[in-house]
Amino acid sequence: MSIEEKLRTLADRIKSHSSAMLTEEAVKTAIILPFLAALDYDVFNPNEIVPEFTADVVGKKGEKVDYVIKVDNEIRILIECKPITTNLDKIHLAQLYRYFSVTSAKFAILTNGRTFHFHTDLESPNKLDDRPFFTFDLADIQSQFIAELRKFSKSEFSIDGILQSAHRLKYTSAIKKEIIAQMETPSEEFVRLLITPVQTGRFTAAVREQFTPMVKSAFREIIRDSVQSRLSTALAETEIIDPVLETAVVDEDEIVTTEEEREGFMIVRAIVREVLKPHRVVMRDQKSYCGILADNNNRKPLARLHFNRSIKYLGLFDGEKEERVKIDSLDQIYEFTDRLRATARLYAEGNAVKSETAVAS
């Protein structure tokens, strides 16, 4: 099972059995250990997962943190678990805060089994931030969360890689939270800011009362119009393409391979390397798209990068047809790991069958 499949199994468990997870131990057994296993850690290996970890903390000798994750024999992640009914707050960070400063940990997770808060030290070195840089609800798994969680898995764990996205995630989530708050309950300052260019006269209490509902309504209409526009674009852009039909000869001088295309190719090759050896994954750039093939064979397309336009698309294959999906960043390619590997298996298994046939003959 993939990471996404394992996490969705846990999501179903929370929806069905959360009423039975009223104690910390129940949450650990039913959710936390399977969650760590989903990230490829061996929960039975004390060199990877250390339960009830104790370190000497000034004034708190013998205090324990629920779990420690070791990577390359170094403490890297601390985990503190609470009952599922707990509303996670700053006060629950106390133990993690102290342990973070006396260990080599770079990340700390505070969770009640359903909500997960990921913390690090973006604001002051070796001092755990009060505000998490990443938060997700396990009962409401979204595709963008999978890509971020995968970075914490044993096979992909990289401190530098996580820290690079942590800064963006922390402030992006804070900005989104503030925007949502203003959408639901516009402040006086926000209403004033928006109506000043369109309304003459003084900003009185009566004016504020008149325009506040209009600001809320305008927000909703913007979102509705944006969704409708995206749906219309997606329907117009979605195409079913036979990969072997595009055989027109193109002057190589007209083809320019961009850095984004090279990086996209490297991401795809890294994703499928568990299935296909890297040397079998080849980039063949075209004028209208950048093709990624298995065995440099045009009849074995793995993916296409349609980056020569303002809106970027990733072309995915089931072995025969291409489906284009819109992506906003190269990181989103990781969200299609399972599909890319499934396509790669078609070509890997095909070669295996040929080899077996040759041996038999």
C-alpha positions in Angstrom: 0.0 0.0 0.0 1.1 3.5 -0.7 1.5 6.2 2.0 -1.8 7.8 0.8 -3.7 4.5 1.0 -2.3 3.8 4.5 -3.3 7.3 5.8 -6.8 7.0 4.3 -7.2 3.7 6.2 -6.3 5.6 9.4 -8.7 8.4 8.4 -11.5 5.8 8.1 -10.5 4.4 11.5 -10.9 7.9 13.1 -14.3 8.4 11.6 -15.5 5.0 12.8 -13.8 4.5 16.1 -12.8 7.9 17.6 -15.3 7.4 20.4 -13.1 4.5 21.6 -9.9 6.6 21.6 -10.5 8.6 24.8 -7.2 7.8 26.4 -3.7 8.6 25.3 -2.7 5.0 25.1 -5.6 4.2 22.8 -4.6 6.9 20.4 -1.0 5.7 20.4 -2.0 2.1 19.6 -4.7 2.8 17.1 -3.3 5.8 15.3 0.2 7.0 16.2 2.1 3.7 15.6 0.3 2.9 12.4 0.9 6.5 11.3 4.7 6.1 11.8 4.5 2.7 10.0 2.8 4.5 7.1 5.8 6.7 6.9 8.0 3.6 6.5 9.5 3.6 10.0 9.9 0.2 11.8 7.9 0.8 14.9 9.4 -2.4 16.4 13.0 -1.2 15.9 14.3 0.7 19.0 17.0 2.3 16.9 14.3 4.1 14.9 11.3 4.5 17.2 12.0 5.1 20.9 8.8 5.2 23.2 8.8 7.0 26.5 12.1 8.7 25.8 13.8 10.3 28.8 16.5 12.9 28.8 18.0 15.1 31.5 16.0 18.3 31.4 16.9 21.1 33.9 14.5 20.9 36.8 12.5 18.1 35.2 14.6 14.9 35.6 12.7 11.8 34.6 10.2 13.6 32.4 9.4 11.6 29.3 8.3 12.4 25.7 6.0 9.9 24.1 8.1 9.0 21.1 11.4 9.9 19.5 12.2 9.2 15.8 15.8 8.5 15.0 17.2 9.0 11.5 20.8 7.7 10.9 21.0 7.1 14.7 20.3 10.7 15.5 17.2 12.1 17.2 15.3 14.1 14.6 11.6 14.1 15.5 9.9 14.3 18.9 6.2 13.3 19.3 3.9 14.2 22.1 0.5 12.5 22.1 -2.8 13.6 23.8 -6.2 12.0 24.0 -8.4 12.6 20.9 -10.7 14.9 22.8 -7.9 17.3 23.7 -7.9 20.7 22.0 -4.3 21.2 21.2 -2.8 24.4 22.6 0.5 26.1 23.4 0.3 24.6 27.0 0.7 21.1 25.6 4.1 22.0 24.0 5.8 22.2 27.4 7.6 18.9 27.3 8.4 19.2 23.6 9.8 22.7 24.2 12.2 21.5 26.9 13.3 18.3 25.0 13.9 20.2 21.8 16.6 22.3 23.4 18.5 19.4 24.9 18.4 16.9 22.0 19.4 16.9 18.4 15.8 17.0 17.3 14.9 19.3 14.4 11.1 18.8 14.4 8.4 18.2 17.0 4.9 16.8 16.5 2.0 17.5 18.9 -1.1 15.4 18.2 -4.3 14.1 19.6 -4.4 11.4 17.0 -6.6 13.4 14.6 -5.0 16.8 14.5 -1.2 17.0 13.9 0.9 20.1 14.6 4.4 20.1 13.2 6.9 22.5 14.8 10.5 23.5 14.3 12.8 26.4 15.2 12.3 28.9 12.3 12.2 32.0 14.6 15.1 31.3 17.0 17.7 28.5 16.6 17.3 25.6 18.9 14.1 27.1 20.4 10.8 25.4 19.4 8.4 27.8 17.7 5.0 28.2 19.5 3.2 28.3 16.2 3.3 25.1 14.0 4.5 25.5 10.4 2.2 22.7 9.2 -1.1 21.4 10.6 -3.4 18.8 9.2 -6.5 16.8 10.1 -6.0 13.1 9.6 -9.8 12.6 9.2 -9.7 15.0 6.2 -6.8 14.0 4.1 -6.1 16.3 1.2 -3.7 15.7 -1.7 -1.4 18.6 -0.8 -1.0 17.2 2.7 0.3 13.9 1.3 3.1 15.6 -0.5 4.2 17.4 2.7 3.9 14.3 4.9 5.9 12.3 2.4 8.9 14.5 3.2 8.9 13.1 6.7 9.0 9.5 5.6 12.1 7.4 6.3 13.0 7.1 2.7 12.7 10.8 1.8 13.6 12.5 5.1 15.8 15.5 4.6 16.2 18.3 7.2 17.2 20.9 4.6 14.3 19.9 2.3 11.7 20.1 5.1 13.0 23.4 6.4 12.8 24.9 2.9 9.1 24.2 2.7 8.5 24.9 6.4 9.1 28.6 6.2 6.7 28.9 3.2 4.0 26.7 4.9 4.1 28.5 8.2 3.5 32.0 6.8 1.2 30.9 4.0 -1.1 29.1 6.4 -1.1 32.1 8.7 -2.0 34.4 5.8 -4.8 32.0 4.7 -6.1 31.9 8.2 -6.3 35.7 8.3 -7.9 35.9 4.9 -10.6 33.4 6.0 -11.2 35.4 9.2 -11.7 38.6 7.2 -14.0 36.8 4.8 -16.2 35.6 7.7 -16.0 38.7 9.9 -14.4 41.7 8.0 -12.8 44.1 10.4 -13.5 47.8 10.3 -10.0 48.5 9.0 -10.5 46.0 6.2 -13.9 47.3 5.2 -12.5 50.9 5.2 -9.6 49.8 3.0 -11.8 48.2 0.4 -14.6 50.8 0.1 -12.4 54.0 0.3 -11.6 53.9 -3.5 -15.3 53.3 -4.4 -17.3 55.3 -1.9 -17.1 59.1 -1.3 -17.7 60.7 2.0 -16.8 60.0 5.6 -16.5 56.5 6.9 -19.2 56.5 9.6 -20.7 53.7 11.7 -23.7 53.7 9.3 -21.4 53.3 6.3 -19.6 50.5 8.0 -22.8 48.6 8.7 -24.0 49.1 5.2 -20.8 47.9 3.4 -19.7 45.1 5.7 -22.3 42.6 4.4 -21.3 43.7 0.8 -17.7 42.9 1.5 -18.6 39.4 2.7 -20.8 38.9 -0.3 -18.1 40.1 -2.7 -15.6 37.5 -1.2 -18.1 34.7 -1.8 -18.7 35.8 -5.4 -15.0 36.0 -6.1 -14.5 32.4 -4.8 -17.6 31.2 -6.8 -16.4 32.9 -10.0 -12.9 31.5 -9.5 -14.2 28.0 -9.1 -16.4 28.2 -12.1 -13.6 29.6 -14.2 -11.2 26.8 -13.2 -13.9 24.2 -14.0 -14.5 25.7 -17.4 -10.8 25.9 -18.1 -10.2 22.3 -17.1 -13.0 21.1 -19.3 -11.7 23.1 -22.2 -8.1 22.0 -21.7 -8.7 18.3 -21.0 -7.7 16.3 -24.0 -7.4 12.6 -24.8 -4.3 12.2 -26.9 -2.7 9.2 -28.5 1.0 9.5 -27.8 2.1 7.8 -31.0 0.3 10.3 -33.3 2.6 13.2 -32.7 5.4 12.3 -35.1 6.0 15.6 -36.9 9.7 16.4 -37.4 10.7 19.6 -35.6 13.9 21.7 -36.1 16.0 21.0 -33.0 17.1 24.7 -33.0 13.4 25.6 -32.2 13.4 23.4 -29.1 14.5 25.1 -25.8 14.7 22.9 -22.7 14.0 25.1 -19.6 15.3 24.7 -16.1 11.8 23.9 -14.9 11.6 21.1 -17.5 14.9 19.6 -16.4 13.8 19.8 -12.7 10.5 18.2 -13.6 12.3 15.4 -15.4 14.5 14.8 -12.4 11.5 14.7 -10.1 9.7 12.1 -12.3 12.9 10.0 -12.6 13.3 10.1 -8.8 9.7 9.0 -8.3 9.9 6.0 -10.6 13.4 4.8 -9.7 11.9 2.2 -7.4 10.4 0.6 -10.5 12.7 1.6 -13.4 16.4 2.0 -13.2 17.3 5.7 -13.7 19.2 5.1 -17.0 16.0 3.7 -18.5 14.2 7.1 -17.9 14.9 9.5 -20.7 13.9 13.1 -21.5 13.0 13.9 -25.1 12.0 17.5 -25.5 9.6 18.6 -28.2 8.5 22.1 -29.3 5.1 21.9 -27.5 6.0 19.7 -24.6 8.8 17.9 -22.8 8.4 14.1 -23.0 9.6 11.7 -20.4 10.0 8.1 -21.8 11.0 4.7 -20.7 13.9 3.2 -22.7 13.8 6.3 -25.0 10.9 4.7 -26.7 8.1 7.0 -27.9 5.6 4.1 -27.3 6.5 4.0 -23.6 5.5 7.5 -22.4 5.8 8.0 -18.6 4.8 11.7 -18.5 4.8 14.9 -20.4 5.6 18.4 -19.1 3.5 21.0 -20.7 5.3 24.0 -19.3 5.5 26.3 -22.4 2.5 28.3 -21.3 1.2 30.4 -18.5 -0.7 27.5 -17.0 1.3 24.4 -16.5 0.1 20.9 -17.0 1.5 17.4 -16.2 0.6 14.7 -18.7 -0.1 11.3 -17.1 -0.5 8.0 -18.9 -2.2 4.7 -18.3 -0.1 3.1 -21.0 -2.2 4.3 -23.9 -3.8 7.7 -23.4 -2.7 11.0 -21.9 -4.6 12.9 -19.3 -3.5 16.5 -18.6 -3.7 17.8 -15.0 -3.1 21.3 -14.0 -0.2 21.9 -11.5 0.7 25.2 -9.8 4.2 24.1 -8.7 6.8 21.4 -9.4 6.2 20.0 -5.9 2.7 18.9 -7.0 4.3 16.3 -9.3 4.9 14.3 -6.1 1.1 14.1 -5.6 0.9 11.8 -8.6 3.6 9.4 -7.4 1.3 6.4 -7.4 0.1 7.0 -11.0 3.6 7.5 -12.3 4.9 4.4 -10.7 1.9 2.4 -12.0 2.7 3.5 -15.5 6.4 2.6 -15.0 5.4 -0.8 -13.8 3.6 -1.4 -17.2 7.0 -1.1 -18.9 9.0 -2.8 -16.2 6.7 -5.8 -16.2 6.6 -5.9 -20.0 10.4 -6.3 -20.0 10.3 -9.0 -17.4 7.8 -11.0 -19.4 10.1 -10.7 -22.5 13.1 -11.9 -20.5 11.2 -14.9 -19.2 10.0 -15.7 -22.7 13.5 -15.5 -24.0 14.9 -17.8 -21.3 12.1 -20.4 -21.9 12.7 -20.5 -25.6 
